[in-house]
Amino acid sequence: MKRISLTVLGACLAAASLAGWAQTQPAATPGVDQRQANQERRIDQGVASGELTARETKRLEKEQAVINRAEDRAKADGVVTAKERRRLHTMQDRASRDVRRQKHDRQRAGS
């Protein structure tokens, strides 16, 4: 009887520690993170090639910072819901269009 209660106690402790560990892990958003990195790379490439002016770069980087803050808020409770994920992707879609428009307009850095 004592052996069974110790086994049950050990199983309960293991389950509790796993549940606590799972709650401390940040919410994962690999698709959002990858898109964010790609857009930051596109902005950096636009600066290097002269396709983006300083003003355009500042505006695009500010837009990326807004998306980062929205992602942090979505992750704050430990779960990124489908609605939050859709909102982040919508924000990234808009930012991607803005990067493309700014890189392909006729304004050039240093002109």
N, CA, C and O atoms as a printed pandas DataFrame, in Angstrom:
     atom_number atom_name residue_name chain_id  residue_number  x_coord  y_coord  z_coord
0              1         N          MET        A               1    0.817   -1.191    0.000
1              2        CA          MET        A               1    0.000    0.000    0.000
2              3         C          MET        A               1    0.865    1.261    0.000
3              4         O          MET        A               1    0.584    2.234   -0.699
4              5         N          LYS        A               2    1.919    1.208    0.804
5              6        CA          LYS        A               2    2.804    2.360    0.875
6              7         C          LYS        A               2    3.488    2.602   -0.470
7              8         O          LYS        A               2    3.684    3.747   -0.877
8              9         N          ARG        A               3    3.850    1.516   -1.155
9             10        CA          ARG        A               3    4.522    1.618   -2.448
10            11         C          ARG        A               3    3.604    2.286   -3.475
11            12         O          ARG        A               3    4.073    3.097   -4.274
12            13         N          ILE        A               4    2.310    1.965   -3.473
13            14        CA          ILE        A               4    1.352    2.534   -4.414
14            15         C          ILE        A               4    1.188    4.025   -4.151
15            16         O          ILE        A               4    1.149    4.812   -5.097
16            17         N          SER        A               5    1.090    4.427   -2.898
17            18        CA          SER        A               5    0.894    5.841   -2.583
18            19         C          SER        A               5    2.123    6.659   -2.962
19            20         O          SER        A               5    1.994    7.803   -3.399
20            21         N          LEU        A               6    3.323    6.080   -2.798
21            22        CA          LEU        A               6    4.531    6.789   -3.211
22            23         C          LEU        A               6    4.584    6.934   -4.733
23            24         O          LEU        A               6    5.014    7.969   -5.244
24            25         N          THR        A               7    4.154    5.910   -5.448
25            26        CA          THR        A               7    4.117    5.970   -6.907
26            27         C          THR        A               7    3.132    7.030   -7.372
27            28         O          THR        A               7    3.422    7.809   -8.280
28            29         N          VAL        A               8    1.973    7.050   -6.743
29            30        CA          VAL        A               8    0.958    8.047   -7.090
30            31         C          VAL        A               8    1.468    9.443   -6.769
31            32         O          VAL        A               8    1.288   10.370   -7.559
32            33         N          LEU        A               9    2.099    9.595   -5.621
33            34        CA          LEU        A               9    2.648   10.888   -5.222
34            35         C          LEU        A               9    3.711   11.345   -6.229
35            36         O          LEU        A               9    3.734   12.508   -6.633
36            37         N          GLY        A              10    4.591   10.417   -6.629
37            38        CA          GLY        A              10    5.632   10.753   -7.604
38            39         C          GLY        A              10    5.042   11.154   -8.947
39            40         O          GLY        A              10    5.521   12.100   -9.572
40            41         N          ALA        A              11    4.017   10.455   -9.396
41            42        CA          ALA        A              11    3.365   10.784  -10.662
42            43         C          ALA        A              11    2.706   12.149  -10.596
43            44         O          ALA        A              11    2.762   12.916  -11.557
44            45         N          CYS        A              12    2.086   12.454   -9.477
45            46        CA          CYS        A              12    1.438   13.772   -9.318
46            47         C          CYS        A              12    2.466   14.895   -9.345
47            48         O          CYS        A              12    2.251   15.929   -9.977
48            49         N          LEU        A              13    3.586   14.685   -8.654
49            50        CA          LEU        A              13    4.637   15.709   -8.648
50            51         C          LEU        A              13    5.215   15.909  -10.044
51            52         O          LEU        A              13    5.473   17.040  -10.457
52            53         N          ALA        A              14    5.417   14.820  -10.765
53            54        CA          ALA        A              14    5.945   14.932  -12.123
54            55         C          ALA        A              14    4.976   15.680  -13.031
55            56         O          ALA        A              14    5.394   16.524  -13.823
56            57         N          ALA        A              15    3.703   15.379  -12.923
57            58        CA          ALA        A              15    2.699   16.056  -13.743
58            59         C          ALA        A              15    2.627   17.540  -13.401
59            60         O          ALA        A              15    2.512   18.379  -14.294
60            61         N          ALA        A              16    2.694   17.863  -12.119
61            62        CA          ALA        A              16    2.637   19.265  -11.701
62            63         C          ALA        A              16    3.851   20.034  -12.197
63            64         O          ALA        A              16    3.724   21.180  -12.627
64            65         N          SER        A              17    5.025   19.418  -12.144
65            66        CA          SER        A              17    6.226   20.128  -12.598
66            67         C          SER        A              17    6.199   20.326  -14.113
67            68         O          SER        A              17    6.649   21.362  -14.604
68            69         N          LEU        A              18    5.680   19.351  -14.861
69            70        CA          LEU        A              18    5.560   19.505  -16.314
70            71         C          LEU        A              18    4.556   20.595  -16.670
71            72         O          LEU        A              18    4.782   21.370  -17.599
72            73         N          ALA        A              19    3.455   20.657  -15.938
73            74        CA          ALA        A              19    2.456   21.695  -16.200
74            75         C          ALA        A              19    3.036   23.077  -15.913
75            76         O          ALA        A              19    2.794   24.018  -16.669
76            77         N          GLY        A              20    3.782   23.204  -14.849
77            78        CA          GLY        A              20    4.420   24.479  -14.528
78            79         C          GLY        A              20    5.448   24.868  -15.559
79            80         O          GLY        A              20    5.562   26.041  -15.913
80            81         N          TRP        A              21    6.210   23.888  -16.051
81            82        CA          TRP        A              21    7.215   24.155  -17.064
82            83         C          TRP        A              21    6.560   24.611  -18.364
83            84         O          TRP        A              21    7.056   25.526  -19.021
84            85         N          ALA        A              22    5.454   23.981  -18.737
85            86        CA          ALA        A              22    4.768   24.336  -19.978
86            87         C          ALA        A              22    4.214   25.752  -19.916
87            88         O          ALA        A              22    4.183   26.452  -20.928
88            89         N          GLN        A              23    3.783   26.171  -18.753
89            90        CA          GLN        A              23    3.212   27.514  -18.623
90            91         C          GLN        A              23    4.274   28.593  -18.685
91            92         O          GLN        A              23    3.963   29.728  -19.048
92            93         N          THR        A              24    5.519   28.282  -18.344
93            94        CA          THR        A              24    6.560   29.303  -18.356
94            95         C          THR        A              24    7.186   29.482  -19.730
95            96         O          THR        A              24    7.931   30.438  -19.944
96            97         N          GLN        A              25    6.899   28.578  -20.671
97            98        CA          GLN        A              25    7.435   28.699  -22.015
98            99         C          GLN        A              25    6.678   29.788  -22.778
99           100         O          GLN        A              25    5.450   29.842  -22.710
100          101         N          PRO        A              26    7.386   30.649  -23.498
101          102        CA          PRO        A              26    6.691   31.692  -24.250
102          103         C          PRO        A              26    5.873   31.090  -25.394
103          104         O          PRO        A              26    6.201   30.026  -25.919
104          105         N          ALA        A              27    4.822   31.782  -25.760
105          106        CA          ALA        A              27    3.993   31.344  -26.883
106          107         C          ALA        A              27    4.832   31.399  -28.158
107          108         O          ALA        A              27    5.565   32.361  -28.388
108          109         N          ALA        A              28    4.720   30.379  -28.964
109          110        CA          ALA        A              28    5.527   30.303  -30.177
110          111         C          ALA        A              28    4.788   30.933  -31.355
111          112         O          ALA        A              28    3.602   30.676  -31.566
112          113         N          THR        A              29    5.490   31.747  -32.108
113          114        CA          THR        A              29    4.948   32.333  -33.335
114          115         C          THR        A              29    6.027   32.270  -34.413
115          116         O          THR        A              29    6.504   33.309  -34.870
116          117         N          PRO        A              30    6.416   31.063  -34.823
117          118        CA          PRO        A              30    7.528   30.964  -35.781
118          119         C          PRO        A              30    7.232   31.605  -37.126
119          120         O          PRO        A              30    8.126   32.204  -37.725
120          121         N          GLY        A              31    6.001   31.498  -37.620
121          122        CA          GLY        A              31    5.667   32.113  -38.904
122          123         C          GLY        A              31    5.739   33.623  -38.833
123          124         O          GLY        A              31    6.237   34.274  -39.752
124          125         N          VAL        A              32    5.244   34.175  -37.752
125          126        CA          VAL        A              32    5.273   35.624  -37.549
126          127         C          VAL        A              32    6.724   36.088  -37.422
127          128         O          VAL        A              32    7.112   37.094  -38.015
128          129         N          ASP        A              33    7.517   35.357  -36.652
129          130        CA          ASP        A              33    8.917   35.727  -36.450
130          131         C          ASP        A              33    9.703   35.684  -37.760
131          132         O          ASP        A              33   10.527   36.560  -38.023
132          133         N          GLN        A              34    9.449   34.668  -38.578
133          134        CA          GLN        A              34   10.162   34.533  -39.851
134          135         C          GLN        A              34    9.806   35.679  -40.795
135          136         O          GLN        A              34   10.681   36.244  -41.452
136          137         N          ARG        A              35    8.532   36.015  -40.858
137          138        CA          ARG        A              35    8.116   37.126  -41.730
138          139         C          ARG        A              35    8.725   38.437  -41.253
139          140         O          ARG        A              35    9.148   39.265  -42.059
140          141         N          GLN        A              36    8.765   38.618  -39.934
141          142        CA          GLN        A              36    9.348   39.833  -39.366
142          143         C          GLN        A              36   10.819   39.935  -39.768
143          144         O          GLN        A              36   11.279   41.001  -40.178
144          145         N          ALA        A              37   11.548   38.841  -39.652
145          146        CA          ALA        A              37   12.968   38.837  -40.014
146          147         C          ALA        A              37   13.138   39.126  -41.505
147          148         O          ALA        A              37   14.034   39.879  -41.889
148          149         N          ASN        A              38   12.291   38.538  -42.344
149          150        CA          ASN        A              38   12.378   38.774  -43.787
150          151         C          ASN        A              38   12.148   40.249  -44.115
151          152         O          ASN        A              38   12.859   40.823  -44.939
152          153         N          GLN        A              39   11.158   40.857  -43.471
153          154        CA          GLN        A              39   10.862   42.260  -43.759
154          155         C          GLN        A              39   11.983   43.170  -43.272
155          156         O          GLN        A              39   12.314   44.151  -43.937
156          157         N          GLU        A              40   12.564   42.859  -42.133
157          158        CA          GLU        A              40   13.684   43.665  -41.648
158          159         C          GLU        A              40   14.872   43.539  -42.602
159          160         O          GLU        A              40   15.582   44.515  -42.845
160          161         N          ARG        A              41   15.090   42.332  -43.145
161          162        CA          ARG        A              41   16.154   42.122  -44.119
162          163         C          ARG        A              41   15.875   42.927  -45.390
163          164         O          ARG        A              41   16.796   43.515  -45.958
164          165         N          ARG        A              42   14.625   42.961  -45.841
165          166        CA          ARG        A              42   14.260   43.725  -47.037
166          167         C          ARG        A              42   14.496   45.213  -46.825
167          168         O          ARG        A              42   14.955   45.907  -47.733
168          169         N          ILE        A              43   14.185   45.708  -45.628
169          170        CA          ILE        A              43   14.426   47.126  -45.321
170          171         C          ILE        A              43   15.929   47.407  -45.349
171          172         O          ILE        A              43   16.368   48.393  -45.942
172          173         N          ASP        A              44   16.711   46.543  -44.710
173          174        CA          ASP        A              44   18.169   46.724  -44.705
174          175         C          ASP        A              44   18.734   46.708  -46.127
175          176         O          ASP        A              44   19.626   47.493  -46.451
176          177         N          GLN        A              45   18.217   45.817  -46.969
177          178        CA          GLN        A              45   18.673   45.736  -48.360
178          179         C          GLN        A              45   18.311   47.014  -49.108
179          180         O          GLN        A              45   19.088   47.497  -49.931
180          181         N          GLY        A              46   17.121   47.564  -48.820
181          182        CA          GLY        A              46   16.701   48.803  -49.465
182          183         C          GLY        A              46   17.562   49.987  -49.065
183          184         O          GLY        A              46   17.834   50.867  -49.882
184          185         N          VAL        A              47   17.989   50.010  -47.815
185          186        CA          VAL        A              47   18.889   51.068  -47.353
186          187         C          VAL        A              47   20.241   50.932  -48.048
187          188         O          VAL        A              47   20.800   51.918  -48.530
188          189         N          ALA        A              48   20.764   49.705  -48.098
189          190        CA          ALA        A              48   22.084   49.467  -48.702
190          191         C          ALA        A              48   22.100   49.822  -50.188
191          192         O          ALA        A              48   23.095   50.340  -50.695
192          193         N          SER        A              49   21.007   49.543  -50.879
193          194        CA          SER        A              49   20.967   49.806  -52.322
194          195         C          SER        A              49   20.576   51.241  -52.652
195          196         O          SER        A              49   20.660   51.659  -53.807
196          197         N          GLY        A              50   20.150   51.995  -51.646
197          198        CA          GLY        A              50   19.739   53.371  -51.875
198          199         C          GLY        A              50   18.288   53.499  -52.315
199          200         O          GLY        A              50   17.840   54.600  -52.634
200          201         N          GLU        A              51   17.548   52.404  -52.339
201          202        CA          GLU        A              51   16.140   52.444  -52.745
202          203         C          GLU        A              51   15.257   53.112  -51.697
203          204         O          GLU        A              51   14.171   53.592  -52.020
204          205         N          LEU        A              52   15.712   53.147  -50.441
205          206        CA          LEU        A              52   14.937   53.773  -49.369
206          207         C          LEU        A              52   15.646   55.019  -48.866
207          208         O          LEU        A              52   16.853   55.009  -48.620
208          209         N          THR        A              53   14.878   56.094  -48.716
209          210        CA          THR        A              53   15.426   57.308  -48.123
210          211         C          THR        A              53   15.434   57.140  -46.608
211          212         O          THR        A              53   14.847   56.196  -46.078
212          213         N          ALA        A              54   16.095   58.050  -45.921
213          214        CA          ALA        A              54   16.149   57.988  -44.455
214          215         C          ALA        A              54   14.745   58.099  -43.857
215          216         O          ALA        A              54   14.418   57.411  -42.890
216          217         N          ARG        A              55   13.931   58.962  -44.435
217          218        CA          ARG        A              55   12.564   59.144  -43.934
218          219         C          ARG        A              55   11.724   57.875  -44.137
219          220         O          ARG        A              55   10.991   57.459  -43.240
220          221         N          GLU        A              56   11.838   57.272  -45.314
221          222        CA          GLU        A              56   11.098   56.038  -45.590
222          223         C          GLU        A              56   11.549   54.917  -44.645
223          224         O          GLU        A              56   10.732   54.159  -44.123
224          225         N          THR        A              57   12.853   54.834  -44.443
225          226        CA          THR        A              57   13.402   53.800  -43.559
226          227         C          THR        A              57   12.869   53.962  -42.147
227          228         O          THR        A              57   12.461   52.990  -41.512
228          229         N          LYS        A              58   12.876   55.192  -41.661
229          230        CA          LYS        A              58   12.393   55.455  -40.304
230          231         C          LYS        A              58   10.923   55.052  -40.176
231          232         O          LYS        A              58   10.530   54.445  -39.180
232          233         N          ARG        A              59   10.129   55.382  -41.159
233          234        CA          ARG        A              59    8.701   55.055  -41.137
234          235         C          ARG        A              59    8.486   53.537  -41.165
235          236         O          ARG        A              59    7.653   53.014  -40.424
236          237         N          LEU        A              60    9.234   52.833  -42.017
237          238        CA          LEU        A              60    9.091   51.381  -42.119
238          239         C          LEU        A              60    9.563   50.678  -40.848
239          240         O          LEU        A              60    8.952   49.702  -40.413
240          241         N          GLU        A              61   10.642   51.168  -40.256
241          242        CA          GLU        A              61   11.140   50.568  -39.010
242          243         C          GLU        A              61   10.156   50.807  -37.859
243          244         O          GLU        A              61    9.987   49.958  -36.984
244          245         N          LYS        A              62    9.517   51.970  -37.877
245          246        CA          LYS        A              62    8.504   52.252  -36.856
246          247         C          LYS        A              62    7.327   51.281  -37.006
247          248         O          LYS        A              62    6.790   50.795  -36.011
248          249         N          GLU        A              63    6.935   51.005  -38.240
249          250        CA          GLU        A              63    5.852   50.057  -38.503
250          251         C          GLU        A              63    6.219   48.659  -37.990
251          252         O          GLU        A              63    5.374   47.957  -37.433
252          253         N          GLN        A              64    7.481   48.259  -38.181
253          254        CA          GLN        A              64    7.939   46.961  -37.678
254          255         C          GLN        A              64    7.918   46.934  -36.151
255          256         O          GLN        A              64    7.597   45.906  -35.555
256          257         N          ALA        A              65    8.256   48.047  -35.519
257          258        CA          ALA        A              65    8.231   48.117  -34.053
258          259         C          ALA        A              65    6.804   47.965  -33.528
259          260         O          ALA        A              65    6.587   47.335  -32.493
260          261         N          VAL        A              66    5.838   48.537  -34.235
261          262        CA          VAL        A              66    4.432   48.389  -33.841
262          263         C          VAL        A              66    4.021   46.914  -33.905
263          264         O          VAL        A              66    3.315   46.422  -33.026
264          265         N          ILE        A              67    4.464   46.223  -34.941
265          266        CA          ILE        A              67    4.150   44.793  -35.076
266          267         C          ILE        A              67    4.818   44.005  -33.949
267          268         O          ILE        A              67    4.209   43.094  -33.388
268          269         N          ASN        A              68    6.056   44.346  -33.615
269          270        CA          ASN        A              68    6.750   43.673  -32.508
270          271         C          ASN        A              68    5.995   43.843  -31.197
271          272         O          ASN        A              68    5.847   42.887  -30.436
272          273         N          ARG        A              69    5.515   45.059  -30.929
273          274        CA          ARG        A              69    4.761   45.303  -29.692
274          275         C          ARG        A              69    3.450   44.524  -29.690
275          276         O          ARG        A              69    3.050   43.983  -28.659
276          277         N          ALA        A              70    2.778   44.464  -30.842
277          278        CA          ALA        A              70    1.529   43.703  -30.941
278          279         C          ALA        A              70    1.799   42.221  -30.695
279          280         O          ALA        A              70    1.003   41.541  -30.048
280          281         N          GLU        A              71    2.912   41.725  -31.207
281          282        CA          GLU        A              71    3.271   40.323  -30.983
282          283         C          GLU        A              71    3.562   40.072  -29.497
283          284         O          GLU        A              71    3.144   39.057  -28.939
284          285         N          ASP        A              72    4.275   40.996  -28.870
285          286        CA          ASP        A              72    4.563   40.858  -27.440
286          287         C          ASP        A              72    3.282   40.842  -26.612
287          288         O          ASP        A              72    3.162   40.068  -25.663
288          289         N          ARG        A              73    2.322   41.702  -26.976
289          290        CA          ARG        A              73    1.039   41.714  -26.257
290          291         C          ARG        A              73    0.286   40.407  -26.465
291          292         O          ARG        A              73   -0.334   39.885  -25.538
292          293         N          ALA        A              74    0.342   39.878  -27.694
293          294        CA          ALA        A              74   -0.347   38.617  -27.985
294          295         C          ALA        A              74    0.272   37.470  -27.189
295          296         O          ALA        A              74   -0.439   36.564  -26.754
296          297         N          LYS        A              75    1.585   37.503  -26.997
297          298        CA          LYS        A              75    2.280   36.444  -26.268
298          299         C          LYS        A              75    2.196   36.599  -24.755
299          300         O          LYS        A              75    2.521   35.665  -24.022
300          301         N          ALA        A              76    1.767   37.758  -24.278
301          302        CA          ALA        A              76    1.821   38.071  -22.853
302          303         C          ALA        A              76    1.096   37.063  -21.974
303          304         O          ALA        A              76    1.555   36.768  -20.870
304          305         N          ASP        A              77   -0.020   36.532  -22.439
305          306        CA          ASP        A              77   -0.760   35.583  -21.612
306          307         C          ASP        A              77   -0.323   34.145  -21.838
307          308         O          ASP        A              77   -0.901   33.225  -21.259
308          309         N          GLY        A              78    0.687   33.939  -22.671
309          310        CA          GLY        A              78    1.219   32.610  -22.898
310          311         C          GLY        A              78    0.575   31.855  -24.044
311          312         O          GLY        A              78    1.031   30.768  -24.396
312          313         N          VAL        A              79   -0.470   32.405  -24.632
313          314        CA          VAL        A              79   -1.176   31.750  -25.733
314          315         C          VAL        A              79   -1.454   32.786  -26.817
315          316         O          VAL        A              79   -1.996   33.855  -26.537
316          317         N          VAL        A              80   -1.084   32.466  -28.052
317          318        CA          VAL        A              80   -1.425   33.330  -29.172
318          319         C          VAL        A              80   -2.623   32.687  -29.861
319          320         O          VAL        A              80   -2.515   31.625  -30.475
320          321         N          THR        A              81   -3.765   33.354  -29.744
321          322        CA          THR        A              81   -4.994   32.803  -30.321
322          323         C          THR        A              81   -4.985   32.943  -31.836
323          324         O          THR        A              81   -4.172   33.675  -32.401
324          325         N          ALA        A              82   -5.894   32.235  -32.479
325          326        CA          ALA        A              82   -6.004   32.314  -33.938
326          327         C          ALA        A              82   -6.332   33.742  -34.372
327          328         O          ALA        A              82   -5.836   34.216  -35.394
328          329         N          LYS        A              83   -7.160   34.415  -33.599
329          330        CA          LYS        A              83   -7.531   35.799  -33.932
330          331         C          LYS        A              83   -6.310   36.720  -33.832
331          332         O          LYS        A              83   -6.099   37.573  -34.694
332          333         N          GLU        A              84   -5.516   36.545  -32.785
333          334        CA          GLU        A              84   -4.307   37.357  -32.628
334          335         C          GLU        A              84   -3.311   37.065  -33.759
335          336         O          GLU        A              84   -2.672   37.977  -34.284
336          337         N          ARG        A              85   -3.189   35.791  -34.124
337          338        CA          ARG        A              85   -2.277   35.409  -35.192
338          339         C          ARG        A              85   -2.719   36.022  -36.526
339          340         O          ARG        A              85   -1.887   36.511  -37.291
340          341         N          ARG        A              86   -4.037   35.996  -36.805
341          342        CA          ARG        A              86   -4.559   36.617  -38.037
342          343         C          ARG        A              86   -4.268   38.110  -38.045
343          344         O          ARG        A              86   -3.881   38.665  -39.073
344          345         N          ARG        A              87   -4.454   38.762  -36.896
345          346        CA          ARG        A              87   -4.198   40.201  -36.805
346          347         C          ARG        A              87   -2.726   40.500  -37.084
347          348         O          ARG        A              87   -2.407   41.449  -37.799
348          349         N          LEU        A              88   -1.828   39.688  -36.517
349          350        CA          LEU        A              88   -0.398   39.890  -36.761
350          351         C          LEU        A              88   -0.063   39.699  -38.242
351          352         O          LEU        A              88    0.713   40.469  -38.809
352          353         N          HIS        A              89   -0.647   38.675  -38.866
353          354        CA          HIS        A              89   -0.382   38.444  -40.288
354          355         C          HIS        A              89   -0.948   39.581  -41.147
355          356         O          HIS        A              89   -0.337   39.966  -42.144
356          357         N          THR        A              90   -2.094   40.110  -40.770
357          358        CA          THR        A              90   -2.668   41.245  -41.501
358          359         C          THR        A              90   -1.751   42.465  -41.394
359          360         O          THR        A              90   -1.525   43.173  -42.375
360          361         N          MET        A              91   -1.233   42.698  -40.199
361          362        CA          MET        A              91   -0.305   43.813  -40.009
362          363         C          MET        A              91    0.955   43.605  -40.850
363          364         O          MET        A              91    1.477   44.552  -41.438
364          365         N          GLN        A              92    1.435   42.369  -40.904
365          366        CA          GLN        A              92    2.627   42.084  -41.685
366          367         C          GLN        A              92    2.361   42.193  -43.180
367          368         O          GLN        A              92    3.240   42.608  -43.934
368          369         N          ASP        A              93    1.161   41.825  -43.616
369          370        CA          ASP        A              93    0.801   41.994  -45.029
370          371         C          ASP        A              93    0.877   43.461  -45.419
371          372         O          ASP        A              93    1.427   43.812  -46.463
372          373         N          ARG        A              94    0.319   44.309  -44.570
373          374        CA          ARG        A              94    0.339   45.751  -44.844
374          375         C          ARG        A              94    1.775   46.277  -44.849
375          376         O          ARG        A              94    2.153   47.059  -45.720
376          377         N          ALA        A              95    2.564   45.846  -43.880
377          378        CA          ALA        A              95    3.956   46.301  -43.809
378          379         C          ALA        A              95    4.742   45.835  -45.032
379          380         O          ALA        A              95    5.577   46.576  -45.552
380          381         N          SER        A              96    4.481   44.621  -45.489
381          382        CA          SER        A              96    5.168   44.106  -46.667
382          383         C          SER        A              96    4.833   44.948  -47.894
383          384         O          SER        A              96    5.718   45.278  -48.683
384          385         N          ARG        A              97    3.560   45.295  -48.055
385          386        CA          ARG        A              97    3.161   46.166  -49.175
386          387         C          ARG        A              97    3.841   47.521  -49.072
387          388         O          ARG        A              97    4.287   48.076  -50.076
388          389         N          ASP        A              98    3.920   48.060  -47.841
389          390        CA          ASP        A              98    4.560   49.361  -47.653
390          391         C          ASP        A              98    6.043   49.310  -48.023
391          392         O          ASP        A              98    6.560   50.236  -48.647
392          393         N          VAL        A              99    6.725   48.233  -47.640
393          394        CA          VAL        A              99    8.145   48.091  -47.984
394          395         C          VAL        A              99    8.294   48.063  -49.495
395          396         O          VAL        A              99    9.148   48.754  -50.051
396          397         N          ARG        A             100    7.472   47.273  -50.158
397          398        CA          ARG        A             100    7.561   47.173  -51.619
398          399         C          ARG        A             100    7.303   48.520  -52.286
399          400         O          ARG        A             100    8.041   48.924  -53.184
400          401         N          ARG        A             101    6.261   49.207  -51.850
401          402        CA          ARG        A             101    5.931   50.518  -52.448
402          403         C          ARG        A             101    7.074   51.502  -52.279
403          404         O          ARG        A             101    7.439   52.210  -53.217
404          405         N          GLN        A             102    7.638   51.543  -51.079
405          406        CA          GLN        A             102    8.704   52.510  -50.816
406          407         C          GLN        A             102    9.979   52.161  -51.585
407          408         O          GLN        A             102   10.689   53.053  -52.051
408          409         N          LYS        A             103   10.267   50.876  -51.715
409          410        CA          LYS        A             103   11.482   50.480  -52.439
410          411         C          LYS        A             103   11.357   50.739  -53.937
411          412         O          LYS        A             103   12.361   50.957  -54.614
412          413         N          HIS        A             104   10.133   50.718  -54.456
413          414        CA          HIS        A             104    9.950   50.837  -55.905
414          415         C          HIS        A             104    9.390   52.183  -56.336
415          416         O          HIS        A             104    9.006   52.350  -57.493
416          417         N          ASP        A             105    9.337   53.141  -55.425
417          418        CA          ASP        A             105    8.937   54.478  -55.868
418          419         C          ASP        A             105   10.166   55.169  -56.453
419          420         O          ASP        A             105   11.257   54.598  -56.453
420          421         N          ARG        A             106   10.003   56.351  -56.932
421          422        CA          ARG        A             106   11.112   57.023  -57.633
422          423         C          ARG        A             106   12.051   57.774  -56.703
423          424         O          ARG        A             106   13.014   58.390  -57.159
424          425         N          GLN        A             107   11.779   57.728  -55.402
425          426        CA          GLN        A             107   12.661   58.404  -54.469
426          427         C          GLN        A             107   13.897   57.552  -54.225
427          428         O          GLN        A             107   13.810   56.329  -54.108
428          429         N          ARG        A             108   15.042   58.207  -54.149
429          430        CA          ARG        A             108   16.313   57.515  -53.905
430          431         C          ARG        A             108   17.032   58.224  -52.781
431          432         O          ARG        A             108   16.916   59.440  -52.631
432          433         N          ALA        A             109   17.761   57.484  -52.006
433          434        CA          ALA        A             109   18.576   58.073  -50.927
434          435         C          ALA        A             109   19.704   58.883  -51.554
435          436         O          ALA        A             109   20.305   58.459  -52.542
436          437         N          GLY        A             110   19.984   60.028  -50.988
437          438        CA          GLY        A             110   21.080   60.859  -51.480
438          439         C          GLY        A             110   20.741   61.686  -52.706
439          440         O          GLY        A             110   21.626   62.315  -53.286
440          441         N          SER        A             111   19.470   61.699  -53.115
441          442        CA          SER        A             111   19.087   62.461  -54.298
442          443         C          SER        A             111   18.490   63.777  -53.925
443          444         O          SER        A             111   18.108   64.553  -54.801
